[in-house]
Amino acid sequence: RYEEIAEILDIPEGTVKSRINRARHALKKHLTTHAGIGRLWMEEA
């Protein structure tokens, strides 16, 4: 999965993983701050 994304974007697989991880954390922070549902989402993960 990460390998396929890396190939399509022509970037290292590690870069794909770090960008996705960074995006997950940003989404979690946004949901917690603005939507009030971040806690539920974190409990399910």
C-alpha positions as CSV (number, residue, x, y, z in Angstrom):
1,R,0.0,0.0,0.0
2,Y,2.7,2.5,1.0
3,E,4.9,1.1,-1.7
4,E,2.3,1.7,-4.3
5,I,1.8,5.3,-3.2
6,A,5.5,5.9,-3.2
7,E,5.9,4.6,-6.7
8,I,3.0,6.7,-8.0
9,L,4.4,9.9,-6.4
10,D,8.0,8.9,-7.1
11,I,9.1,9.5,-3.5
12,P,10.6,7.2,-0.9
13,E,8.2,4.9,1.0
14,G,9.5,6.4,4.3
15,T,8.3,9.8,3.2
16,V,4.9,8.4,2.4
17,K,4.6,6.9,5.9
18,S,5.8,10.0,7.7
19,R,3.4,12.2,5.7
20,I,0.4,9.9,6.4
21,N,1.4,9.8,10.1
22,R,1.6,13.6,10.2
23,A,-1.8,13.9,8.5
24,R,-3.4,11.4,11.0
25,H,-2.1,13.4,13.9
26,A,-3.3,16.7,12.4
27,L,-6.8,15.2,11.7
28,K,-7.0,13.8,15.3
29,K,-6.1,17.3,16.7
30,H,-8.6,19.0,14.5
31,L,-11.4,16.6,15.4
32,T,-10.6,16.9,19.1
33,T,-10.5,20.7,19.0
34,H,-13.3,21.5,16.6
35,A,-15.7,18.6,16.3
36,G,-15.7,17.2,19.8
37,I,-15.6,13.7,18.4
38,G,-11.9,13.1,18.5
39,R,-12.1,11.2,21.7
40,L,-14.5,8.7,20.2
41,W,-12.3,8.3,17.2
42,M,-9.2,7.8,19.3
43,E,-10.9,5.1,21.4
44,E,-11.9,3.1,18.3
45,A,-8.3,3.2,16.9
